[in-house]
Amino acid sequence: MKVTAVETLTIAEFPFLFWLRVHTDVGIVGTGETFWAPGPVASYIHDNVAPYLIGKDPRDIELHDRTLGSVYVGARDSGAEVRGNSAVNIALWDIYGQALGEPLWRLLGGRTNQSVPIYNTCAGYKHVRASKRNALFERTEDWSLRAGDSNDGPYEDLLAWRFDAGKLAKSLLSEGIGAMKIWPFDIAAEASNGTRITLADLDKALEPFKQIRDAVGRDMEIMVELHGLWTLPPALRIAEALKPTTWRGWKSRSATTSSTRWPSWRGTLRSRLRRASGWPRGRCSSS
């Protein structure tokens, strides 16, 4: 089996999404994908990956991973190269699974559990769609949406948690989903460049948590997405404010911190802040 062509796909309506199709001489086509700034990824695929990959056996996945990753150190662990290589890897595994007639989970070692819990990322049909803004750097289009703006289907979860998080929690539980992820702190981060969150901002952002607890009690796990937007002092203030809500944890670009590890994590960070800043030992300001 040999690779015969490499095809890249993007659509204007969702400008962050990127798909890759790797064609073979036996008619199997593998599909891969990645996310964010697809233009540079497409250029990398056509200019660098395609000349290497065409004519080779797509089933030599480890060889191709190592070769595509063995580049100048500055391009090995970030940027378009990594996003492009991840799409290639997904497409090659897709080809391998189709060639053997087996699902990828079985090829990668089979089951480790009979079942696994899932959570719902509460996005919607208009999330990360094209807007008049430079959407790569301005994410506020989520906050310009109003209740009833989307009529694309029944699963407009972004607007649902913004305007009636309790109702959404009930809907998710009815489908057997026991955890949900929301990001109500982002609008405050964008307003302050992640450097400060006021008490009014906190109160506003905590409203969905109260709605969820009022609607379903402790039956729903709540996860918080911070998108890597916050500096440390306001992040600590957010975490402190979230403790009474029994949130499950947060996801950010740098780390996912479980609420069960919160006391030691908080103490470690605050002690580092004191040493670095000379703040008094009794209290660390997070305003």
C-alpha positions in Angstrom: 0.0 0.0 0.0 1.3 3.5 -1.0 0.2 7.0 -0.4 -0.9 8.6 -3.7 -2.2 12.0 -2.7 -2.7 14.4 0.3 -5.7 16.6 0.4 -6.5 19.4 2.8 -10.0 20.8 3.5 -11.3 24.0 5.2 -14.6 25.8 5.3 -15.2 29.5 5.6 -18.0 29.1 8.1 -15.7 27.4 10.7 -12.4 29.1 10.0 -10.5 27.3 12.8 -11.2 23.8 11.6 -8.8 21.8 9.4 -9.2 18.3 7.8 -6.7 16.2 6.1 -7.4 13.3 3.7 -4.6 10.9 2.8 -5.3 8.8 -0.3 -3.8 5.4 -1.1 -3.4 3.2 -4.2 -5.9 0.6 -2.8 -8.7 3.1 -2.5 -8.6 3.6 1.3 -8.7 7.3 2.4 -7.6 8.2 5.9 -9.1 11.3 7.5 -7.3 13.5 10.1 -8.0 16.8 11.7 -6.6 19.6 13.8 -7.7 23.0 15.1 -6.6 26.6 15.0 -5.1 28.8 12.2 -5.5 26.2 9.4 -3.7 28.3 6.7 -0.2 27.7 8.0 -1.0 24.0 8.7 -2.2 23.6 5.1 1.0 25.2 3.8 3.2 22.9 6.0 1.3 19.8 4.8 1.6 20.6 1.1 5.1 22.1 1.1 6.7 19.6 3.6 4.6 16.6 4.4 3.3 15.7 1.0 6.7 15.4 -0.8 7.8 13.1 2.0 4.7 11.0 2.5 3.6 10.4 -1.1 4.9 7.0 -2.3 5.4 5.6 1.2 3.5 2.9 3.0 1.0 4.7 5.3 1.1 1.8 7.8 4.6 2.7 9.0 3.1 5.1 11.4 5.9 5.2 14.0 8.5 5.8 11.3 6.6 8.7 9.8 5.9 10.1 13.3 9.6 10.1 14.1 10.7 11.5 10.7 8.2 14.3 10.7 9.1 15.1 14.3 12.9 15.1 13.7 13.2 18.7 12.6 14.8 21.8 13.9 14.3 22.1 17.7 12.3 25.4 17.4 9.6 23.7 15.3 9.4 20.4 17.1 7.0 21.1 19.9 4.7 23.9 18.8 3.0 25.6 16.0 1.8 24.6 12.6 4.2 21.6 12.4 2.8 19.9 15.4 -0.8 20.5 14.4 -0.1 19.2 10.9 1.7 16.2 12.2 -1.1 15.4 14.6 -3.6 15.4 11.6 -1.2 13.1 9.7 -1.0 10.7 12.6 -4.8 10.5 12.9 -5.2 9.9 9.2 -2.6 7.1 9.1 -4.2 5.3 12.0 -7.5 5.7 10.2 -6.0 4.0 7.1 -4.5 1.2 9.3 -7.9 0.5 10.9 -9.7 0.4 7.6 -7.0 -1.9 6.1 -7.4 -4.4 8.9 -11.1 -4.0 9.4 -10.8 -3.2 13.1 -11.7 -0.2 15.2 -8.8 1.9 16.4 -9.5 1.2 20.1 -8.9 -2.5 19.5 -5.6 -1.8 17.5 -4.4 0.4 20.3 -4.7 -2.3 22.9 -8.4 -3.0 23.4 -10.6 -2.1 26.4 -9.2 -0.9 29.7 -12.7 -0.5 31.2 -16.2 -1.8 30.4 -17.5 1.7 30.5 -16.1 5.2 31.1 -17.9 8.4 32.3 -18.3 11.2 29.9 -18.7 15.0 30.2 -20.4 17.5 27.9 -18.4 20.5 26.7 -21.3 23.0 26.6 -20.7 24.7 23.3 -23.2 25.2 20.5 -23.8 25.6 16.8 -22.5 29.2 16.6 -19.4 28.5 18.8 -16.1 29.4 16.9 -18.0 30.2 13.7 -16.7 33.0 11.5 -17.6 36.5 12.6 -16.7 40.0 11.4 -14.0 40.2 14.1 -10.5 38.8 13.8 -11.7 35.6 15.4 -8.2 34.2 15.9 -7.5 36.8 18.6 -10.9 38.1 19.6 -13.1 35.4 21.1 -15.9 37.7 22.4 -18.4 36.6 19.7 -19.6 34.0 22.2 -20.7 36.8 24.5 -22.5 38.8 21.8 -25.1 36.0 21.3 -28.5 36.4 22.8 -31.0 33.9 24.0 -32.8 32.5 20.9 -30.1 33.5 18.4 -29.5 29.9 17.3 -32.2 27.9 15.6 -29.8 25.3 14.1 -30.9 22.4 16.3 -31.8 21.2 19.8 -28.3 21.2 21.3 -27.4 24.9 21.6 -25.6 24.3 24.9 -23.6 27.5 24.9 -26.7 29.7 25.0 -28.3 27.1 27.4 -25.7 27.4 30.1 -25.5 31.2 29.7 -29.2 31.8 30.2 -30.6 28.7 31.9 -27.8 26.4 33.2 -30.2 24.5 35.5 -32.4 23.5 32.6 -29.4 22.3 30.6 -28.1 20.3 33.6 -31.5 18.5 33.8 -31.4 17.8 30.1 -27.9 16.3 30.3 -28.7 14.1 33.2 -31.7 12.8 31.3 -29.3 11.5 28.7 -27.0 9.9 31.2 -24.4 12.7 31.2 -23.2 13.4 34.7 -20.6 16.2 34.1 -20.6 19.4 32.2 -17.9 22.0 31.3 -18.6 25.7 31.1 -16.5 28.9 30.8 -18.3 31.8 32.5 -15.1 33.6 33.6 -13.8 34.2 30.1 -15.6 37.5 29.5 -14.0 39.0 32.6 -10.6 37.7 31.5 -10.9 39.4 28.1 -11.9 42.7 29.8 -8.9 42.8 32.1 -6.3 40.8 30.0 -6.5 38.2 32.7 -5.0 40.4 35.4 -8.0 41.2 37.6 -11.5 39.9 38.5 -13.8 42.0 40.6 -16.4 40.8 43.0 -19.1 41.8 40.6 -17.4 39.7 37.9 -17.3 36.8 40.3 -20.9 37.1 41.2 -21.9 37.1 37.5 -19.7 34.2 36.6 -21.0 32.1 39.6 -24.6 32.4 38.5 -24.6 29.3 36.3 -23.2 27.2 39.2 -26.0 28.3 41.5 -28.6 27.5 38.8 -27.1 24.0 38.3 -27.1 23.2 42.0 -30.6 24.6 42.5 -31.9 22.5 39.7 -30.1 19.1 40.2 -28.3 19.4 43.5 -25.0 17.5 43.6 -26.0 15.0 40.8 -24.1 17.0 38.2 -20.3 17.4 38.2 -19.3 20.9 37.1 -16.0 21.6 35.3 -14.6 25.0 34.5 -12.7 25.9 31.4 -10.3 28.9 31.9 -8.7 28.7 28.4 -5.3 29.8 29.8 -6.5 33.4 30.0 -5.7 34.2 33.7 -2.6 35.3 35.6 -2.1 33.6 38.9 -3.6 36.0 41.5 -7.1 36.2 39.9 -7.0 32.4 39.1 -6.5 31.8 42.8 -9.4 34.1 43.6 -11.6 32.2 41.1 -10.7 28.9 42.7 -11.4 30.2 46.2 -14.8 31.5 45.0 -15.6 28.1 43.4 -15.0 26.0 46.5 -18.6 26.2 47.8 -20.0 25.1 44.5 -18.2 21.7 44.8 -16.8 22.1 41.3 -14.9 19.1 39.9 -11.9 20.9 38.5 -10.7 23.3 35.9 -9.1 23.0 32.5 -6.6 25.5 31.3 -3.8 25.6 28.8 -1.2 24.9 31.4 -2.8 22.4 33.8 -5.9 20.6 34.9 -6.3 21.0 38.7 -8.6 18.7 40.6 -10.6 20.2 43.4 -9.5 17.3 45.6 -5.9 18.6 45.4 -6.9 22.2 45.9 -5.5 22.8 49.4 -1.9 21.6 48.7 -1.9 23.2 45.3 -3.1 26.5 46.7 -0.5 26.4 49.5 2.4 25.7 47.2 1.5 28.5 44.8 0.9 31.0 47.5 4.2 30.2 49.2 6.0 30.6 45.9 4.3 34.0 45.4 5.4 35.1 48.9 9.0 34.1 48.3 9.0 35.8 44.8 7.3 39.0 45.8 8.3 39.5 49.4 4.6 39.6 50.5 3.9 39.0 54.2 3.5 35.4 55.2 0.0 35.8 56.7 -2.0 36.5 53.6 -1.6 36.5 49.8 -3.6 39.2 48.0 -5.6 37.9 45.0 -7.6 40.9 44.0 
